Amino acid sequence: MKTSRRTSLKLTACLWASLLTLALSDSATAQNFKGGLRAGMVASEVSGDNLAGPNKLGFYAATFAKAPLSEVLAMKLEIMYIEKGSRSVPAERNNFYEYRFALQYVEVPVLLLYDVSAISRSPVLEELVLHGGLSGSVLVGWREEEFGAQLPRDPRRDFNPAELNILLGFSYPLFSNVNFNFGFSNSLTPIRPHAGGGTTWYNRGQYNTLWTFGVEVIIW
């Protein structure tokens, strides 16, 4: 994990340095540079584990900073702790199979924000802000259990120390400086090989898929 932690620190430093440069440019003055905290729930599943989902709940917490690029576009950078994974809830339909796969990541999203008011004058839609982008995640912890017993690490299916993700979603104001956030995320790189080891050109192993629901508070 030492290598992955160093990778995380380098990535974080580079992204925050880029944001600082942006904040000091002519397009992002001290008056419109904003930041705050964001937190909420995660509903996740792992593709390729043959389990229906999303059945696993977790949480995320992040700090963010954003700066405008134009009247309708802005850039947002975050540093986030997020829980992912999958779960099988014992029931008759799955022969009472009990399984829990928990993954913890430090993630650094880089997002482009689009203000819908530029194309809509609807009283509801004009306050909507869409976002999309990429994130880099570093694995900092995991636990895999079957019927309550922890499974040993399989060297033939070792976890990849980092993953690249695509992010989509939107935010909507609830109160002054408080926004509701919804997001969808999917791995672009596999988190580990399939149990059988098989691959295709587009499917290299298991991937994280998740939906997030939360609130962001703009503090400065």
N, C-alpha and C positions, 0 to 999 in steps of 0.2 A: 504493500500500500504506500510505501514511501515515494515511489516513482509517481503514482497517481496523485498524491498530495502535492508534489512539486509541480506537476502539470497543471493542477487546479490553481495554484498560486500564480503561476506564470500567465495563465489565461485570464484570471481575474485582474491582474496588474495591467495587462495589455488593454483590456476592455475599459477599465476605469481611466487609464491614461488617454484613450481615444475620446472618452466622454469629456474629460477635462479640457482637451484641445477644442472639442466642439463647443463647450460652454464659454470658452474665451474668444471664440471667433465672432465675426460681425453678426452672424445669424442667430447667435444665442447669447444674449446679454444677461446680466445678473437678475434683471427684472423678470425674465420668463424661463429661467432655469428652475426646474421643480424636482422634488424628490419626496420620498416617504416610505411607508411600510405597507406590506401586502400579506395577507394570510387567508387560509381557507381549507376546504376539504378536497380530497382526491379520490375519485372512483377509478380503479385501474384493473387491467387484465394483461396477460402475457399471451401473445399470439404464438401458436405452435405447442401449447401445453395441453391441448385437447380438453380444456375446461371452458364452460360457458361463463360469460362475464358481462360487465365488470362486477365482480363480487367482493373485491377487497377495498376497504376504506382506509384512507390515511390522511395526512395533513401536509400542508406546505407553509413556509414562512419565508418572506423575502424582503430585502431592502432594494429600492430602485431610485433611479434618477433619469430624467428625461429633458430633452431640449428640442425646440422647434427647428425644422428644416425649411419650412415655408408656412403659408397661412393655413394649409390643410394637412401637412405632414409633420411628423415628429419622430425622433429616435428615442428609444427607451432601453436602458441597460439594467439588469437585475443581478443580484447574487442571492441564491435561493437554496434552502434545504427542502427536499421533497421526498416523500415516501411513495414507492411504486411496488408492483408485484401482482400476485393473483391468489385466489382462495377457492376452495371447494367446500361448500356447506353440506354436511351430511344430510342426505334425504333418500327416499326410496328410489327416486329416478336415477341416482348415481351409486346405488348399492351402499349408501351411507359412507361414502368415501370422504375422509377428512384430510384436508391438505391446506397448508398456508406457506406462501412464498413471499417474503418481505425483503425489499431492497431499499436502501437509503442512499441518496445522492446529494452532492453539492452541485448545483446547476447554475450556469451563467447564460441567461437568454439575451439575445440581441433582437429587438423588435422594431418594426416600422409601424407607426400609428397613422390612421387615416380618419379625418373628421368627416362624417357623413353629411354634415350640414352643407358641405360644398355642392352636393348633388340632390339634396332633399330639403324641402321646406315644411315637411310634416312636423307637427308639434311633438310627436313621439320620436320619430327617427332622427331629427336634426341634432339631437344630443348624443346619438350613438357614435362611438369611436371603435373602429375595427382595428385589429392588429394581426400581424403575421411576421414570422421570422424563423430564426434558428437558435438552437441552444447547444452548448457543450456540457455534458454531465460527467462527473467523476464518482465512481462507486466508493462509498465510505463504510458501508456495512451491509450485511445480509443475514437472513435466517430462513431455512427451508425445513418445514416440519410435515410429517405424515403421521396421522393419528396421535398428535401431541408429542411425538419424539423427533428430535432434530436429526436430519439426514446429514451424513458426512459429505464433505466436499469431494467431488468427483474430478480428478485431474484430467480426465478425458473430455470433460465438459466445463472446463474452468471459465469463470466469468471474465468478460472483457473489462478492463479497468475503467474504460470511458465509453461514452456513446454520443452520437450526434442525433439531434431531434429536429423535427419540423413542428412549428407552433402556429395555431390559428385561434382566433377568438374575438371577443368584443368587451367593451366596458360601457357602463351606463350610470349616470350620476344618481345618487340617492339623496344626498344632502350636500351642503357646501363642503368641498374638499373630501368628500367620501363617495367612492364609486363601487358599484357592483362589477365583478369580473367573472367572465365565463371563458374557459379555454379548452382546446383539444390539442393533444400532443401525441406524436407517434415516432418511435425510433426509426432512424434511417440506417443505422448500423446495428447489428445483432448484439444482444446482451450475453449470449452464450450459444453453443451449438445445440441442435436438436438432440433428443435422447438417442435416436438411431444414427446420428451423424450425417444424414443425407442433406444435400443442398441443391438448389437450382440457381440460375443466374440472378434471379430477383429475390430469392429466399435463402439467406445464408445461415438461418438459425432462429432463435426466439427473439421477439421484439416487444418492447413496452408500448402499450396503448393506454391513454388515460384522459379523463375529463376532470377539470378543476372548476370549483365554485368558491368564490371568496369575495373579500372586500379589500379595497386599497384606500389608505388614508394619506392625503398629501399634507406633509408636515412643513416643508419649506419651499 
